Amino acid sequence: IALITKATGVTVPWTLWFKGFLPVGIILTLIQPALLYLIYPPQIKDAPAAPRWAGEQLKTMGAMTGQEITMLLLVIGALGFWIGGAAYIDPAIVSAFVILGMVIFRVVSWNDIVGHSQAWNTLIWFATLVTMAGGLAETKFLDWLAASLVPMLSGLSAYATIGGVVLTFYFLHYFFASITAHTATLFPLFLAVAIKIPVLSPVAWALL
């Protein structure tokens, strides 16, 4: 979402993102379990002892602790702000407050948080890459690149243009070691090119 905002100046709220995913999401939700059952049929299809075992495990775990209830409230609060409050507070700020709340209410310790080196590594790289994407937009590099590449797509039908841009972006993922690197590197460039093609709105291009 930050990359979209940097490249286009358009903020995509959670509700719009959800609506864009919903048609595909419903199909995947309905088909995936049946498809997995067909491809990887379970060896054990009847386990009458499983409910009894699960009940025993729940008794052993006991009731929810105060820390678990606090964590649940923090997660619900974060989802509420992400879904309904995006116009008033940045989602990243919400995340920061949730982490702060987890420390203040002793859900986790500060040592637990700083010990997740891989998460900090991702955060630093994403922050750097988002800033670089913003710099490319501010220096008009993305506009120059788009102006250079858009003529190559002229003469194609709307559907061919959409398919060509989206599929090229998709298959270039296989030249990168991770989805993070692929998205952070190419997404601003492809979006800058795409929004210059007037077959779709900038928001529609971003969601695609």
N, C-alpha and C positions, 0 to 999 in steps of 0.2 A: 504494500500500500504506500509505503514511503517512497519507493522507486517510482510508482505511478505519479505521485504528487510532484516529485522533483522533475519528472520528464514532461508532464502535461499541465500541472497546476490544478488537476482535478483530484478531489478526495473521494475514494470509493467507500461508502459506509458499509458496515457489516450486513445490514439488511439487504442492500443491493447485491452484495457478493453472494449472499445466501440465495436470493432469487435467481441469480445467474447460474448457480450450481444445481438448483432444485430439480430441473427436468432430467438432467443426467443422473443426479444423486438418487432420485426415486427409482429409476431403472436399475442402477447398480445395486441398490439396497434389496430390490426384489429378486434380481437375477443371481447375484453373487453366491448366496448360500446354496441354491440349487446347483449352480455350476460347480462349486467346490465339492459338493456331495457326489456329483457325477464323476468328476475327475479323480478325486481322492476319497472314495467311499470308506467310512470308518470300519475298522475290523471288529469293534464291539458296538453293536447297535441296540443293546438292551442292558441296562445296569440298574437293577432295582435297588441295589445297596447304596447307590450314589446319593440319593436324597438324605438317607440316614447319616451317611458319612459327613455330608455338608452341614447338617444340623448339629452334629457333634463338634465340628470345627468352629461353627459360629458360637456355640456355648463356651468353647475354650477361649475364643477371642474376647468374649464378654461384651459389655455395652460400649458405645462410642465414648472415647475419652474427651476431655475438654479441648485438647489440642486438635483432635480430629473434627470436632464440631466447629472450632474456630477456623480451621482450614476450609471446611465446607462453606462457611459464611463468606470467607474471603474469595473463594472461587465463584460463588453465586454473585457476589458484588462485582467482581471483575467482568463476568459475562454480561451483567446488567449494563455496566458502563460501556462495554464494547458494542453491545447491540443498540442501546437506546441513547447513549451519551456521547457518541463520536463527534457530534456537532459542537459539543461544549468542552470536551477534554480529550487530549490526544491518547490513543490506545497505549502508546509506550509509557506515558506518565501513569496510567492506570496500573500497568504491570509493575512499575517501580514502587508504587504505593502498596501493592499487594505483597511484594517481597519485603518491604519495610515492615508491614503489618505482621508478616510471618516471624520476623526477628523480634519485634516488640512484644508480641504475645507468646513468644517462646515456642512457636510451632517447630522452628528449626533454629539452630545457633548460627552466628555469623561465620564460625569456622566451617560449618556444613556448606554454606553458600560459597565462600572463597575457595573451598576445596574442589569445586567442580571446574577444573581447569579447561575442559573441553567446551563447556558452556561460555566461559569468559572468552575463550579463543574465538568462538563463533560470533559473540557480541562485538568484539573489537574489529574483526574482519568486516562484519556487516556494516558497522558504523562507518568504517573507512570507505567501503565501497559505495554506500549511500551518499556520503559526502562527495566522493569523486563523481558520481552520477549527477549530482546537483551542479558541480563545477563544470561538467561537460555541457549541461543545459545552459548555464549562465554565460559561458564563453561562446555560445552559439555553435559549438561543434556539432551537436546533434542536428541542428537545423541545416548546417552545411552538408552533413552526411545524408540527411533525408533528401535534400534537394538534388544530390548527386545520384541517389539510387532510385528515386521514384520514377524518373523517365524510363528506367529499365522495365518497369511494370506496366507502362502505358500500352494500351491496345488490348489488354486482357479483359475478360468479362469480370464482373464483380465477384462471382463465386470462385473463379480461377485465381483472382488476386488474393482473396481471403485464404483460400486453401494453400496457395503458394507460400504466403508469409507465415502462416501458422505452422505448416508442416516443416518448413525450413528451420524455423526456430526450434521445433520439437526434436528433429533428428540431429541437430547440431549438439544436443545434449550428450550424445555418445562420444564426442571429442573432449569432454570435460570429465574430471575425476569425481565431481559431485554436482548435485542439483544446485546447491548453494552457489558454487563458482559459476555455473552456467547461467543461472538467473541473474546474479549480480553483474555479470560481465555483459551479457547480450540483451537482457530484457530492455534496458533503457534505449539501446541502439535500435532494436527492432520496433519498439513502440514509437520512437521518434519518426522512423520511416513510415510506419503504418498510419499514424494520425494525419499524415500529409495526403493519404489516399482517401478521397471523400466518399468511399462506399459505406463507411460505418462511422459512428461517433467515436471520439477518443475513449469514452468509458467502455463502449462495446469492444473496441480493439483491446483495451487493457484486460477485460474479463476473458476474452478469447486467448 
